[in-house]
């Protein structure tokens, strides 16, 4: 059954017009009045719904029963990604959303090819957020991971240091590293219910950037002896942690 993200407060029995993005998707699929669809608003669970009217560019639906089903990973994994360039970042966001990432923080590092600021950064953030929404519609997630605004790595680390993290559920802060002495990822995360995983862009983090992360409370962790691409590292880390 087609699924659509509807970032509006949903309730059984409500009649509403779908937001423009969902309405366009319904039009593309050539759905008709009377067809059944599924809606989710990101607050948990999903709703059965029925199309009641098709306009030229708008679609009305009647919301049905709520199903509290959740398909989230047992562990919340927050990715801090040294942005790979071009379509590789798009692919990373899509797969991270499918695999259950709780959030994605793009960062610019010394070796980053992709540099974003101002309006261009805002547009890319909106583009990546739309990719995350589409991935959740496809894979069955009812909570969309937030793709945060891109930041310089040093700025993000300073901002994190200024925040107070509660110990509830445990928080592991890990930087993927090829240094000798890095613990295997699963071992490094232990029993923590929440994890921040930081990794670099093409070419990886510099030694100075890794040192800065360690100084801000991150511990080095390894995915093995092979050197993975930036986008592959995210997928590998999520596959290990989110489904454990």
C-alpha positions in Angstrom: 0.0 0.0 0.0 1.4 3.4 -0.9 2.8 5.3 2.2 3.1 9.1 2.4 4.7 11.4 5.0 2.1 14.0 6.1 3.7 16.5 8.5 0.3 17.6 9.8 -1.4 16.5 13.1 -3.3 13.4 12.1 -6.3 11.9 13.9 -8.8 9.2 13.0 -11.9 10.5 11.2 -10.3 13.8 10.1 -10.7 15.1 6.6 -7.7 17.0 5.2 -5.8 18.0 2.1 -2.5 16.3 1.6 0.6 18.6 1.6 1.9 19.5 -1.9 4.7 16.9 -1.9 2.4 14.0 -1.0 -0.3 15.2 -3.3 2.2 15.2 -6.2 3.2 11.7 -5.4 -0.4 10.5 -5.4 -0.9 12.2 -8.8 2.2 10.5 -10.2 1.0 7.1 -9.0 -2.3 7.8 -10.7 -4.3 6.9 -7.6 -8.0 7.5 -7.6 -10.8 8.4 -5.1 -11.6 5.3 -3.0 -8.0 4.1 -3.1 -6.5 3.2 0.3 -3.2 4.7 1.4 -1.1 4.9 4.6 -0.1 8.2 6.2 2.4 8.9 9.0 3.2 12.2 10.6 6.4 11.4 12.4 5.0 11.4 15.9 4.7 7.6 16.0 2.7 4.9 14.3 0.7 5.3 11.0 -2.8 5.8 9.9 -5.0 4.1 7.3 -6.5 6.7 4.9 -8.8 6.8 1.9 -8.6 9.3 -1.0 -11.8 11.2 -1.3 -11.1 13.7 -4.0 -8.5 14.3 -6.7 -8.0 17.8 -8.0 -5.7 19.0 -10.6 -2.9 19.6 -8.1 -4.6 18.8 -4.7 -5.7 15.7 -3.1 -8.2 15.2 -0.2 -8.3 12.2 2.1 -10.2 10.9 5.0 -8.0 9.6 7.9 -8.9 6.2 9.3 -7.7 4.1 12.2 -4.3 4.6 13.9 -1.9 1.7 14.0 0.8 2.3 16.7 3.4 0.1 14.9 7.0 1.2 15.2 9.9 0.0 13.1 12.8 1.9 14.8 16.1 0.4 15.7 16.6 -0.7 19.3 19.7 1.6 19.6 19.6 5.3 18.5 22.6 5.9 16.2 23.4 9.5 15.3 25.7 9.9 12.3 28.1 12.8 12.1 29.2 12.6 8.5 32.2 14.2 6.8 30.2 15.0 3.6 31.2 13.1 0.5 30.7 14.9 -2.7 27.9 14.9 -5.3 25.5 11.9 -5.4 27.4 9.9 -2.8 25.9 12.1 0.0 22.4 11.6 -1.5 23.0 7.8 -1.4 24.4 8.0 2.1 21.3 9.8 3.4 18.9 7.5 1.7 20.6 4.3 3.0 21.1 5.8 6.5 17.4 6.5 6.7 16.5 3.0 5.6 18.9 1.4 8.1 17.5 3.4 11.0 19.7 6.4 11.7 18.2 8.5 14.4 19.7 11.7 12.9 22.4 12.8 10.4 24.7 15.7 11.0 26.7 16.7 7.8 30.1 18.3 8.7 32.8 19.9 6.6 36.3 18.7 7.4 39.8 19.7 6.1 39.7 17.1 3.3 36.0 17.7 2.3 35.5 18.2 -1.4 32.0 19.5 -0.7 31.9 23.0 0.9 28.5 24.5 1.7 27.4 27.8 3.3 24.5 30.2 3.2 21.6 29.6 0.9 23.4 26.7 -0.9 23.7 24.9 2.4 20.0 25.5 3.2 19.0 24.1 -0.2 21.2 21.0 0.2 19.8 20.4 3.7 16.2 20.6 2.4 17.2 18.3 -0.5 18.7 15.7 1.9 15.7 15.9 4.3 13.4 15.2 1.3 15.5 12.1 0.5 15.2 10.9 4.1 11.4 11.4 3.9 11.2 9.4 0.7 13.3 6.6 2.2 11.0 6.3 5.2 8.0 6.2 2.9 9.6 3.3 1.1 11.0 1.3 3.9 8.2 1.6 6.5 9.7 3.8 9.1 7.2 6.1 10.8 9.8 8.5 12.3 11.9 10.5 9.9 15.5 11.2 10.9 16.4 14.8 11.0 19.2 15.9 8.6 20.8 18.9 10.4 22.3 22.0 8.8 25.9 21.5 7.6 28.5 22.8 10.0 32.3 22.9 10.1 33.6 20.0 12.1 35.3 22.2 14.7 32.2 24.3 15.2 30.1 21.2 15.7 32.5 19.7 18.2 32.5 23.0 20.2 28.7 23.1 20.2 28.6 19.6 21.4 31.0 20.3 24.2 28.7 23.2 25.4 25.7 20.8 25.7 24.9 18.7 28.7 24.2 15.1 27.9 22.2 13.1 30.3 23.3 9.6 31.2 19.9 8.1 30.6 20.3 5.1 28.3 24.0 5.7 28.0 25.8 7.8 25.3 28.8 6.5 23.4 30.7 9.0 21.3 32.9 7.3 18.7 35.1 8.4 15.9 35.9 5.9 13.2 39.7 5.6 13.0 42.5 3.5 11.5 44.8 4.2 14.4 46.5 1.4 16.2 44.7 0.7 19.4 41.2 1.5 18.1 38.7 -0.8 19.6 36.2 -2.7 17.3 33.1 -0.8 16.9 30.8 -3.2 18.7 33.2 -3.5 21.6 33.6 0.3 21.8 29.9 1.0 22.0 29.3 -1.5 24.8 25.7 -1.4 26.1 25.1 2.3 25.3 21.5 2.9 24.1 22.6 6.0 22.1 25.6 6.4 19.9 27.2 9.3 18.0 29.4 8.0 15.2 31.8 10.5 13.6 33.7 9.7 10.4 35.5 11.7 7.8 35.0 12.5 4.1 37.0 11.4 1.1 40.5 11.0 2.5 39.3 10.7 6.1 39.9 13.0 9.0 43.3 14.5 9.5 45.3 13.5 12.6 44.6 16.9 14.0 40.9 16.5 13.5 40.9 13.1 15.2 42.9 14.6 18.1 40.2 17.3 18.4 37.4 14.8 18.5 39.2 12.8 21.1 39.7 15.9 23.2 36.0 16.5 23.0 35.1 13.1 24.5 35.1 10.8 21.4 36.8 7.4 21.6 38.5 5.8 18.5 36.7 2.8 17.0 37.4 0.6 14.1 35.4 -1.1 11.4 38.3 -3.4 10.5 41.5 -3.4 8.6 40.1 -2.3 5.2 39.7 1.4 4.3 36.1 2.1 3.5 34.6 5.0 1.5 32.9 7.7 3.5 29.4 6.5 2.5 30.2 2.9 3.0 31.5 3.6 6.5 28.1 5.0 7.6 26.2 2.0 6.2 28.7 -0.5 7.8 28.4 1.2 11.2 24.6 1.3 11.1 24.4 -2.3 10.0 26.5 -3.3 13.0 24.8 -1.1 15.6 21.2 -0.5 14.7 20.4 -4.2 14.1 22.4 -5.6 17.0 
